[in-house]
Amino acid sequence: MTATAIDAQPSTSSAQSPIANPQRNIDPQHVWDLIIGGERVVPGDTYEVIDPNTTEVVGHAPEGTAEHSRQAAAAAKQAFAGWRDTPLADRCQLLGAAAELLAERTPGWVDLVQAETGSTINVAETMQVSGAFIDRFRYYSKPIDVNVPVAPLPSPATALAPAALLGGYVIRQPAGVVACITPYNFPLTNVAGKIAPALAMGNTVIIKPAPQDPLAVIELGRTLNEVFPPGVVNVVNGSEPEVGSALVDSTDVNMISFTGSSPVGAKIFEAGGKTMKRLLMELGGKGALVMTEDCDIDKAVQGIASVWGFHSGQICTAPTRVICHRSIYDETVEKLSAVAAFLTVGDATKRDTLVGPVITEVHRSRVEEFISSGQKDGATLVCGGERPDLPGYFVAPTLLADCTPEMHVVREEAFGPVVVVLPHDGDDHAVALANDSDYGLFSYVYAGDTARAFDIAKRIESGNVALNSIAPHMEAPFGGFKMSGVGRDRGVWGLHAYSEVQSINWPA
């Protein structure tokens, strides 16, 4: 589609939104649109977004093109200078206004994101939309000074200049135009964690949501354009790779913030090098959970169970590799098998459902292939593995024991409710098994002695390690080692991630 064929309309009227009125049901015939330079852009083509829970149509997503991505990049570049020069306090004030506007529309957000992601209603309310989503904007609505004075330092005399005392200041400048390419598992929460610090630092953004569930993200872009100046927040979408590839290739885009698989991240890394893109990447994970012989087994099992079926295992930080001391191995497997029976699989809209569907039929088949490959390689299927008799794309929580490090199901991320258990014979062996992975995003250590747990954690090649707990620290830097990514965000680290460091010196 050429630029002249694009139907552009103002994007300021929330009355045109199918979720602006929380009491209104989502219209499956509604066609969402792109947002470029503050205007609604309606491509000629669309595709259906399917509810993973029912396989029914949620709505029609816009089928954008590479040309739309190039136009969005140009619009973001044009808006950059004015937004960069807007005082920090004013930028943050608009972030706060955006948070309040989003909070007013929370009921509609929950309905939409629950329908297109297949989240259980509990996950949709607590992790997809509520605090985890809106609080990202609230956090960065408070101005944070990230500039640092440098202590005066004498400079030696030269043939052209006498000795002098030099002062200095290190300031952080915005990276420029940031393309935010987001995943399907937590579309709103993830994109909020990208664009809120990026906007606070003075960047303009282009959002490219995952094609499986882009509707809530497009709606987010519409809402933000009621608050921010035109061109500061743009949204493009499409089911073909060309839409994202055009952003990576564009000379108008200065930075790529990507969350997704390691293979795709590697392609972005390579392609972005041609124009020296700044990169922030959160990629795949295969979280190791080490259990020592003196750990609280029940506490560890409870932690594993809390994430095992959480969003059907579609979470990159999940402890899917349980590395258990051989002396407590059988007891751990038995208790994990017992707790699996309480992970209720069913209709994601029911309050008592703990495990909903995975995102698509294609992904369900992929998860099932992981389980099958584990059995073929010699793992014991303790529980799960079957396909629930339900209309959506469901996978039962599955436990594989007697696993060995070389198995495909042990080495690669299934991104589903699949847990594997390996035995270890001591701390050194446990650390070796944990590190025998291409990934290093989030790992866990359960031990009776905290000092011992801390020592093990320091030896694990992982960007994040939790001790005797599953909970992350939301203001600690987040990111991965090895194939799990590049860079860190969250908290003040998010401001660092979306900025360049500039040093300015002068005679003191």
N, C-alpha and C positions, 0 to 999 in steps of 0.2 A: 504494500500500500504506500502511495506517495503522500507527501505532506499536504498536497492540495486536496487529497481525497478525505482528509480527516475532518470530522465534525467536531468543532470545539465549542463548548458552552461554559459559562461561568460556573465555578464550583463552590459557591458560597451558600447555597440554599439547602439546609438540612431537611426541608420538607420533601425533597426528592429521594431521600434515603429510605430504604425499606425497614430500617430499624430505629429511625429517629423517634418513633412512637413505640415505647416498650410494650404496649398492649397489642400491637399489630403483629400477626403471624408473618413469618418470612415467606415471601412470594417466590415460588420456584421458577416462575417465568421472568422474574426481574433480571435485567441485564446490567451488570456493573460496568464501570468505565475506568479509563486511565485518567491520571491527573498530571498535566504537564504545564508548567508555568502558571499555575493557579487556575487553569481551565480544565473542564471535563473534556476528555478526548474519547470519542466513540469509534473504535475500529469497526471494520465491516464484518469481521468474523468473531464468533464466540465459541466456547465449548462448555459442556456441562460439568458442574462440580457435584460430586456424589457423596451422600451421607454414608460413611463406612458402617454405621450401625444398622441402616435399613436398606441400603443400596438405592435409595430414592434420590431424585434430583433436588439439590438445595437451591441452586441458582445458576446463572449463566455468566461465566467469567469472560472478560475481554481477551481476545487473541491478538496481542500486540506483535510488533515486528521489530527488527533491528533498527528501522528508521525511527520508530517511536523512542527507542532507547537513545539514539543520537540526538533527537529533539529534546528529550528530557535532560540529557547532559548539557546541551547548549543553554537550556533555560536555567539550570542550576548554576552554571558558570556565570551567566548574566546577573543572577541575583546575588552572587557571592560577595562582591565588594560591598554592597550596601548592608548585607547582614553581618559581615565581618566587622564593619565599622560601627555597628549598633552597640552601644555600651553593654557590658556584661550584665549589669543590673537589669537593663531593659529586656535583654534576651531571656534572662532567668524569669522575669515577671511573666513573659509570654508562656514559658514552660509551665509555670504554676497555673495560669489561666487555662491552658490545654488540659492539665490534670483535672481541674474542676469540671470542665465541660465533658470530659470522658467519664468522670464519676457519675454525672447526671444521667448518662445513657447506659449505665452498667447492665441493667436487665436485658436490653436489646443485644448488647455485646455477648452476653453469656449464651443466649439462644443461638446466635449465629455461629459463634466459634465452636459451640458444642456440636452443632449439626454438621459442620464441614470437616471437623477434625475427628469426630467419633469419640471425643473425650467422655468419660463418665461425667455426670452432672456435678459430682463433687470436685473432680479435677478442674472442670471448666470454671467453677465458682471460686476455687481457692488458688489455682495456679495459672490458668489461662487468662483470666480477666482481672479479678479483684486486686488485692494489694500488690501481687507480683508484677502486674502490668502497669497500673496507674502510679504506683509508688516510685517507679523509675523516673517519671516526669517530676514528681514531687521532690525526689532526692536532688536532682540536678537543677531544680528551680531555686536553690539556695546558692548564691554566688560563692565560689571557692577560689581563692587566690593561689594559682599554681606557679607563680613567678618566684624566683629565688635570687636574692642578692649574693654576689661573690665577694669574699673578703679582699680588701686592697692588697696588692702585690707589687713590690718594686720591680721595675724593668731595668736591665743593664743599659749603660750608655753605649751608643753606636757612633760611627763616624758622622751620621746625619742627625742624631738626636741625643740630647743629654739624658741621664738617668731620670726616671720619673716614677711616681707612685700611681699605679693604675687601679681604678675601681671597675666594677663590672656588675652586670645584671644578666641573669638567664631568664628569658621569657619564653612562653609557649605560644606559638602562632597556630592558627587553624590549618589543617592539612589542605583544605580547599573543598573540592566537590567530592563527596563520599558516596559510593554506590554500596548500598546495604542489601546483600543477597541473603535471604533468610530461609530457614528450614520449615518443614511441615509439622513437626511435633508440637512446638509451642510458638505459633506464628506471631501472636501479639506480644507476648512477653519477650521473645527474642528480639523483635524489631524495636521495641521500646528501649531495650538495653543498648541498642546501637544508636538510634537517632537522638535520644535524650542527651547523652554526653556530647555527641557530635554537634548538635545544635547549640548547646551551652558554650562550646568552644568557638563558635562562630563559623562552622562549616555549613554548607548547604548539602542536601541529601537527595538521593534517588533510591527509592525502595523497590526491590524486585522480590516479590514473595514467591514461595514455592507454588508450583502450578496446581498441586493437589488441593490446596485449601487457601486460596488468595483473597476470599471475599471480605473477611474481617479486616485484613490489612488494607485493602482498598478503601474500606469504610473508615479506617483510621486516617488514611491520607485525606479523605474528604473532610473529616472533622478537623484535622490539624490545619487545613487550608482555610477554615473559618477564623483561625487565630493568627497564623504566621503570614508574612508578606508573600505575594506570588513568586513562585520559583524556588522558595526555600525548601519546601517539601514536595517532591514529585513521586509519582507511582507509575511504574510500568509493569506489565504482566504478559505472560504468554507460555504456552505449553512446550514450545520448542527452545532448544539451547541457544539459538541465535539472539534471543532477547538479552540474556545475561552476557553472552560473549561480546556483544556490541558495547556493553558498558566496560568490560575489561579492556577492550581494544581502544576505546575512545581516548583521544588526547585531552578532552575536556574533563575527564575524571582523574582525580589525583590519588584516590585511595579506594581500596576494596575492603569491605568488612563482610566476611563470608562465614556462615555456619552451615556445615553439611558434611558430606563424606570426604574421606581422605583422598580417594582417587580424583574427585572433582576439584578439591583444593589444590592438588598437585598440578592440574591443568591450568588453574587460575594463576598459580605461582609462576609457571613457565610463561604463560601468555602475558601476564602483567609485567614481566621483566623487560619486555620490549620498550615500554614507556616508563620504567622505574616506578611502578605503582607502589605506594605504601600499602602494606598488607596487615590485616588483623584476621586471623583464621582460627575458629574453633572447629576442629574436625572430629574424626571418629574416636571411639574409646572402647576399651575392653577391660573395665575396671577390675582390679584385683582386690579381694578382701582376704587378708591374712588372719588366721585364727591360731593363736599359740595354745599350747596344751593347758595353760592355766587360765584361759579366758572364760568369761561368762557366756556359756554356749547359748543359753536362752536369749540373752541380750543380742548376741550376734545374729541368731536366727530371726529374731524380731526385726532387726535392722534390714536383713536381706529381704524378708517377706514384705516389708513396707515399700520396697522399691520394685520387687519382683514383677508384680502386676500393675504397678503405677503407670498409667497411660499405656497399658499393655506392653510394658518394657521398652517403649520408644523414647528412651532417655539415655543420652550419651554418657552420663555419669553413673549409670547403674552398676552395682557390684556383681557382674555376671560371671566372674571367675572366683570361686570360693577356694582358697588355698588353705587347707585345714590340716592341723597336726594329726599324724597317723593314729595317735592314741585316742583321739576323740572323733575320728573320722566316721565310724559307723553310727555313733550317737547323733552326730550332726546331720548326716544324710537322713536318718530316721525322723528327726525332728523337722527337717525341711519338708520331707514328704508329708508329714502330718499337717503342717501348717498350710500346705498347698490346697488341701481340701476346703479351707476356709476362704480361699481367694475366689469369691463368687464371680463367675463369668455370666454375662447376660446383657440385657437391654441397658444401654448406656444412660438412658434417661431415668432409670429407676434408682432411688436413693440407696438401696442395699447392694447395688452392683459395684464390685471392686475392680473388675477387669472388663474393659470394653473391647472393641475391635481394633485391629491395626488399620492403617490408612487406606490400603487398596488391595484388590485381589492379587495383583502382581506381587505386592510385598508379602502378603500372607503365604503365597507359594514359595517365596524366597526363604521365609522363616522355616517353613516346613521342610525345605531342602536342607537347611542347616541341621535340623533334628535328625533327619534321615541319614545324613552323612556321618553324624556322630555315632549312630547305631552301627552303620557299616564299618566304621573304623574301630569298633569294639567297645564303645561306651554302653553302659547299662541304662536303659530307660526306666527310671524309678517311678515317675508319674507324668501324666500329660501326654503330649504327642498326638492326641486325637483332634479331629476337627469338630468343634461343638455344633450341634444341630440347631443353628440359628441363622437368620437371614443375612446377617452382615459378614464382615471379614474377620472372624474370630479365630484365635489360637489359644488353646488351653495352656495355663502355666505349666512349664515342662522342666523336669529335673533330670540331668544326666550325671551318673556317677561312674567311677572307674575310668576317669578320663586321663589322657596323657598329653604332654605339652605339644606334640606335633599334630594333633587332630585339628582339622579345619574349624570345627565348632568351638575349639578352645582358642584358636589364634585370631579369628575374625569376628567382627561385630554382627550379631544376628539382628539387633534392633527389634527385639520381640521378647516375650516373657519366657526366656530360656536361661537357665542357670546351670553351669557345669561345676563339678567339684573334683579337685585334685588333692591328693595327700602330700604332706611334706614331713621331713624328718628332723627339722630344727630350723632356727632362725636363718642361717646362711642359705639353706636349701629353699626356704620360703621366699627369701629375697630374690634368689636366682630365678625361681619360677615366676615371680611377679614381674621381673625385668625381662623375662624371655617373651617379649611382645614388641610389635612395631608401634604400639600405642602407649601413651602415658598421660592420660587426662586427669582421672580421679581414682584414687585408690584408698583403701581402708585398712586399719590394723586394729584388731581386738586382742587385748592382752590383759592379764591380771595385774601387771606392773606397768604403770604409766611411763616410767623412765625407759623401760624395755621397749614399749610400744613406740616411743619417740625415737629411739635409736634405730628401730626397724624402719620407721617412716622416712628418716633421713637417707636411708640407703635405697629406697624405692625410687625408680626413675619415673616420676609422675609430677605434674604441675601442681596437684592438690592432693593432700592426704588427710583423712579424718581419723581421729583416734577414738575408739570405743563409741562411735557415733556415725550416723549416716548424714547428718545435717551439714550443709555447707555454710560458710560464713559469707554473708552477702556483701560485705565491704572489703573482703580480702581479695587480692588479685587472682583472677581466674583465667586459666589457659593451660595448654598442654605441652609436654615434652614430645620429642620424636615426631611421628606421623599424626599426632593429635593436635598439631596446630602451631601457630606463630603469634606471639604477642600476648598481652594481658589486658583485661578490662575489669569492670565493676569498681564501685567506689570512686575514689579520686584517680585510681588507675585508668578508669574509663576516659577521664579528661586527658591523661597523658597519651592514651592510645590514639586519640583523634587530633593530635597536634604534632607540630614540628618544634624542635628545640632551637632557639636562636640566642646567641651570646652577643652582648653589646658591651664594649669596653670604652673607657674615657680616662683622661688624666684626673686623678683625685685631687 
